[in-house]
Amino acid sequence: MRNGVILFFLLILGLSSCESGQNKFALIGEVKGMSEQDVFLEEIGLNDFIVVDSTHAGSDGKFELKGENAEPGLYRLRFGQNKYLLLSIDKGNLKVTADWNTLENYDVTGSAASSSLKQFLYVVRTHLRDFNTMEVVLDSIRTTGNDSLFAVAAADMKDMKQGLTIYVEQYADSTAYLPNALFAAKMLNPQSEQQYMDVFVQNLTTRFPEAKMAREFTDMYNEMMGKTKGVSVGAIAPDFTLPTPDGNTVSLSSFKGKYVLIDFWASWCGPCRRENPNVVNAYNKFKDRNFTILSVSLDFKEGDWVEAIRKDNLTWTHVSDLEGWESSAARTYQVESIPMNFLLDPEGKIIARNLRDENLHATLAEVLPAIQ
C-alpha cells in the first residue's frame, strides 16, 4: 500500500480533537534501560502529529503525561525522533511499561482499547515478518529462473497476504473501539478492497452513532472515492502522453482499436517485480488476440527503470516521466498503490481493473476475441 493512502486514513483519526466537552486522561510510563531523554505524547491530527504533552524522563525511565480529548483517539508515545508506541486513548489513567531494547513488546494497563490495539499490532507485525522472509525466498527463486517453483512460492505469498487481509477486516468489523477500527481499515487499499470498504463505511455510523469522527471519516471516504469515478469500470480512460526509454513520447490514445492493459509499476516495487512473470506470460499468451500492454513506471531513475525492463523481459511499450508517485498519469488514474492496472476495450473504455495472478488470465481469456 502506498504511504499516502495509509496517511490519509491515519490522519482522519484526529479530526475531532478540538471539540468541547473534553475528557481528561493521564499516562504513567516506565521504560527500563532507556537513557535520559524527552518523551512526547502526540495525537494523530488532520495534517500532522499534535503534541498533547511532553516531559523529560530521567535515568530511571519513568515519566508522566496528561491530556484531554472530546472523543477516543489514536496517539503515539514518542521517544526522541525514531521510536514510538501507538495507543488508543479515551479517558482515565493508563500505565505503559516496556524494555527499551524490545519496545514493541510493551505492556499497557488501564485502557482496554490500547490493549486491543497492541494485540492487533502484534499479529500484524508477525504477518509482516513472515512476508519479509517469503520475499527473500521469492527473490532467490526468481534469480534461478525456476518458474514452476516460483509459481508455488508466489501462490503461498498470495495466501499469506489474503490471510492478513481477512484478519484486518475481521478486526475492523468486530472491535468496539472506533479509533482501532479506523486504524485497521486504513491498512487496506481502498481501491482493491473497495467492496469491503464501502460496506465498512456504510456501517460506521450505525456502529458508532454518537461519534463525530465516524461521520467525518464517512464523508471524507466518500469524497475520496468520488474522485476515482473518472477511472472506474465503465468510464472512458483519460488520455496521457509520456516519454519512452528512447526519448520519444507515446500517447494512450495511439492504442485505440486494441485491448490495452495499462500497468502501473516500478523497479523498486517488490510486489510488482514478483507479478511481472505473470504479466509476461499473459502478454505472450494473448498478444495475438488484439491485446497489448502499456506499462507506466513510477520510477525516479532512468537506469533502474531500463534495467528492470531488460531483466524482467518486458517486451511491450513502456513510458515514464520519472516522477515517482507524482507521475502525471498516476495522479490522473488515482493510483495509490502498485502494482495497479486497468484493462481497456478497443474504444478506450475501462472494463476491468486491478487484475492479478490467475484473475488476469481468466479475464483476458473471457473478453478477448478468438484468434481468427
JOBEL-V729833 format. One record per pair of residues at least 24 apart in sequence whose ideal C-beta (glycine too) atoms are under 8 Angstrom apart, sorted by the first residue. I is the first residue (numbers start at 0). J is the second residue. D is the distance in Angstrom with one decimal. If there is no record, write none. Layout:
<<I,J,D> <I,J,D>>
//
This chain:
<<0,186,7.0> <0,187,7.7> <0,188,5.2> <0,335,7.4> <0,336,4.8> <1,324,6.7> <1,334,7.8> <1,335,4.7> <1,336,4.4> <1,337,7.4> <3,324,6.8> <3,335,6.1> <4,185,7.6> <4,188,6.4> <4,189,6.6> <4,335,4.2> <4,336,6.4> <5,185,5.9> <5,186,7.1> <7,185,7.3> <7,219,8.0> <7,223,7.0> <8,181,6.5> <8,182,7.9> <8,184,6.5> <8,185,2.6> <8,189,8.0> <9,43,5.9> <9,73,7.5> <9,182,7.1> <9,185,5.5> <10,43,6.5> <10,44,6.8> <10,45,5.6> <10,46,6.7> <11,45,7.5> <11,181,6.7> <11,185,7.8> <11,212,7.6> <11,215,6.8> <11,216,5.2> <11,219,5.7> <12,43,5.2> <12,72,6.1> <12,73,4.4> <12,178,5.5> <12,181,5.5> <12,182,6.8> <12,212,7.0> <13,42,5.3> <13,43,4.8> <13,44,3.8> <13,45,5.7> <13,49,6.7> <13,72,6.2> <13,73,7.4> <14,45,5.8> <14,211,7.6> <14,212,5.9> <14,215,4.6> <14,216,7.5> <15,69,5.6> <15,70,4.8> <15,72,7.4> <15,210,8.0> <15,211,4.8> <15,212,4.8> <15,215,6.9> <16,42,5.6> <16,44,6.1> <16,49,6.5> <16,68,6.6> <16,69,7.2> <16,72,6.6> <17,69,7.6> <18,69,3.3> <18,70,6.9> <18,211,6.7> <19,69,6.7> <20,69,5.7> <21,67,3.9> <21,68,6.3> <21,69,5.8> <22,67,6.1> <22,68,5.7> <22,69,7.2> <22,89,6.6> <22,90,3.6> <23,65,7.2> <23,66,7.6> <23,67,4.7> <23,90,6.4> <24,65,7.1> <24,66,5.8> <24,67,6.9> <24,68,7.3> <24,88,5.6> <24,89,7.1> <24,90,5.0> <24,91,5.9> <24,92,7.0> <24,93,7.1> <25,63,6.8> <25,64,7.3> <25,65,5.0> <25,91,7.9> <25,92,4.8> <25,93,7.6> <26,63,7.0> <26,64,4.5> <26,65,7.3> <26,66,7.8> <26,76,7.3> <26,86,7.7> <26,88,7.6> <26,92,7.7> <26,93,5.6> <26,94,7.5> <26,95,6.5> <27,61,7.9> <27,62,7.8> <27,63,5.3> <27,92,7.0> <27,93,7.5> <27,94,4.7> <27,95,7.5> <28,56,7.8> <28,60,8.0> <28,61,7.0> <28,62,4.9> <28,63,7.2> <28,64,7.3> <28,76,7.0> <28,94,7.2> <28,95,4.5> <28,96,7.3> <28,97,7.9> <29,59,7.7> <29,60,5.5> <29,61,4.9> <29,62,7.8> <29,94,7.9> <29,95,7.6> <29,96,5.0> <29,97,7.7> <30,56,7.3> <30,60,4.3> <30,78,7.3> <30,96,7.5> <30,97,4.9> <30,98,7.2> <30,99,5.4> <30,102,7.3> <31,60,5.6> <31,96,7.8> <31,97,7.3> <31,98,5.1> <31,99,6.6> <32,60,7.0> <32,98,5.8> <32,99,3.9> <32,100,6.0> <33,60,4.3> <33,78,6.9> <33,99,4.3> <34,58,7.2> <34,99,7.9> <36,78,6.4> <36,79,5.8> <37,79,7.3> <38,62,4.9> <38,64,7.1> <38,76,7.0> <38,77,7.2> <38,78,5.8> <39,76,7.5> <39,77,4.4> <40,64,4.4> <40,66,6.1> <40,74,6.0> <40,75,7.9> <40,76,5.8> <40,77,7.7> <41,74,6.4> <41,75,5.2> <41,76,8.0> <41,77,5.8> <42,66,7.6> <42,68,7.4> <42,72,5.7> <42,73,7.5> <42,74,5.4> <43,72,7.3> <43,73,4.9> <43,74,6.8> <43,75,6.7> <48,75,6.7> <48,77,7.9> <60,99,7.3> <69,211,7.8> <70,177,7.7> <70,210,6.1> <70,211,6.5> <70,212,5.6> <71,112,6.4> <71,176,6.4> <71,177,6.2> <71,178,5.4> <72,178,5.7> <72,212,7.8> <73,178,4.4> <73,181,7.8> <73,182,5.9> <78,102,7.8> <85,116,6.3> <85,120,6.7> <85,182,7.7> <86,110,7.1> <86,113,4.7> <86,116,7.1> <87,112,3.8> <87,113,5.0> <87,115,7.3> <87,116,4.6> <87,176,5.7> <87,178,4.8> <87,179,5.4> <87,182,7.7> <88,112,7.2> <88,113,6.8> <111,176,7.7> <112,176,4.1> <112,178,7.0> <112,179,6.2> <115,174,6.1> <115,176,6.2> <115,179,5.9> <116,176,7.5> <116,178,7.9> <116,179,5.1> <116,182,7.0> <119,170,5.5> <119,174,7.8> <119,179,6.8> <119,183,6.6> <122,166,6.4> <123,163,7.1> <123,166,7.8> <123,167,7.3> <123,186,7.5> <126,159,7.0> <126,162,7.3> <126,163,4.4> <126,166,7.5> <129,159,6.1> <130,156,7.3> <130,159,6.5> <130,160,7.3> <130,163,8.0> <133,159,6.6> <134,269,5.7> <134,273,8.0> <137,273,5.7> <138,269,7.7> <141,272,7.5> <141,273,7.3> <141,276,7.6> <146,276,6.7> <149,276,6.6> <153,273,6.0> <153,277,7.8> <153,356,7.8> <156,273,7.3> <157,356,6.3> <164,192,7.1> <168,192,7.9> <168,195,5.8> <168,199,7.8> <171,199,6.2> <172,199,6.9> <172,202,8.0> <177,206,7.9> <177,207,4.9> <177,210,5.3> <177,212,6.1> <177,213,6.1> <178,212,7.7> <180,206,7.7> <181,212,7.5> <181,216,5.9> <188,335,6.8> <188,336,5.0> <189,220,7.2> <189,223,7.1> <189,224,6.7> <189,335,7.4> <190,227,6.9> <190,333,7.4> <190,335,6.3> <190,336,7.2> <190,339,7.2> <190,352,7.8> <190,353,6.6> <191,336,7.4> <191,353,5.0> <193,224,7.1> <196,220,7.1> <197,224,7.9> <226,333,6.2> <227,333,4.6> <230,331,7.5> <230,332,4.9> <230,333,5.8> <230,341,6.8> <230,349,6.5> <230,352,7.8> <231,349,6.9> <231,352,7.8> <232,349,5.4> <232,350,6.5> <232,351,6.5> <232,352,6.3> <233,348,6.8> <233,349,6.7> <233,350,8.0> <234,348,7.1> <234,349,5.4> <235,346,7.7> <235,347,5.4> <235,348,5.6> <235,349,7.5> <236,261,7.1> <236,341,6.4> <236,343,5.1> <236,347,5.2> <236,348,7.1> <236,349,5.3> <237,331,5.1> <237,332,7.2> <239,327,6.5> <239,328,4.5> <239,331,6.1> <241,295,6.8> <241,318,3.7> <241,319,6.2> <241,320,5.4> <241,326,7.9> <241,327,7.4> <241,328,6.1> <242,318,6.3> <242,319,6.8> <242,320,6.4> <243,316,7.1> <243,317,6.3> <243,318,5.6> <244,301,7.2> <244,304,7.1> <244,305,5.2> <244,308,7.0> <244,317,6.1> <248,318,7.7> <249,293,7.4> <249,316,6.0> <249,318,5.4> <251,293,6.4> <251,347,7.7> <252,347,7.3> <254,291,6.5> <254,293,6.4> <254,343,7.9> <255,345,6.8> <255,346,7.4> <255,347,5.7> <256,289,7.9> <256,345,5.0> <257,289,5.4> <257,290,6.7> <257,291,5.5> <257,345,6.0> <258,288,7.7> <258,289,5.8> <258,290,4.6> <258,291,7.5> <258,342,6.9> <258,343,6.7> <258,344,6.1> <258,345,6.4> <258,363,7.8> <258,366,7.0> <258,367,5.9> <259,290,7.7> <259,291,5.9> <259,292,7.2> <259,293,5.7> <259,342,7.5> <259,343,4.6> <260,290,7.4> <260,291,7.6> <260,292,4.7> <260,293,7.3> <260,340,5.5> <260,341,7.4> <260,342,5.4> <260,343,7.7> <260,354,7.6> <261,293,5.4> <261,295,6.4> <261,332,7.4> <261,340,6.1> <261,341,4.5> <261,342,7.9> <261,343,6.9> <262,292,5.7> <262,293,7.1> <262,294,4.6> <262,295,6.9> <262,338,6.9> <262,340,4.6> <263,294,7.9> <263,295,5.1> <263,297,6.5> <263,328,7.7> <263,329,6.2> <263,332,7.2> <263,334,5.0> <263,337,5.1> <263,338,6.6> <263,339,4.5> <263,340,6.6> <264,294,6.1> <264,295,7.6> <264,296,6.1> <264,297,7.1> <264,337,5.5> <264,338,5.2> <265,296,5.5> <265,297,4.3> <265,298,5.1> <265,304,7.8> <265,323,7.7> <265,337,6.1> <266,296,7.1> <266,298,5.4> <266,303,4.4> <266,304,5.6> <266,306,7.0> <266,307,3.5> <267,298,7.1> <267,303,6.9> <268,297,7.6> <268,337,5.2> <268,338,6.8> <270,337,7.4> <270,338,6.0> <271,337,5.6> <271,338,4.5> <272,307,7.1> <272,311,6.6> <274,338,5.1> <274,355,6.4> <274,356,7.7> <275,311,4.4> <275,313,6.6> <276,311,7.6> <277,355,7.5> <277,356,6.0> <277,359,6.5> <277,360,7.9> <278,313,7.6> <278,359,7.2> <279,311,7.1> <279,312,5.9> <279,313,6.7> <279,314,7.9> <280,360,7.6> <281,359,5.3> <281,360,5.6> <281,363,6.1> <282,314,7.4> <282,315,6.0> <284,360,7.1> <284,363,7.7> <285,363,4.9> <285,364,7.7> <285,367,5.7> <287,370,5.8> <288,363,7.8> <288,367,4.2> <288,368,6.0> <288,369,7.1> <288,370,5.9> <289,345,7.1> <289,367,6.7> <289,368,6.1> <290,363,6.6> <290,367,5.5> <291,315,5.9> <291,316,7.1> <292,316,7.1> <293,317,7.9> <293,318,6.9> <294,318,7.3> <295,319,6.5> <295,326,6.8> <295,328,5.0> <295,329,7.0> <296,321,7.8> <297,322,7.9> <297,323,5.3> <297,324,6.1> <297,326,5.5> <297,329,5.9> <297,334,7.7> <297,337,6.2> <298,323,7.1> <299,323,5.0> <342,366,7.5>>
//
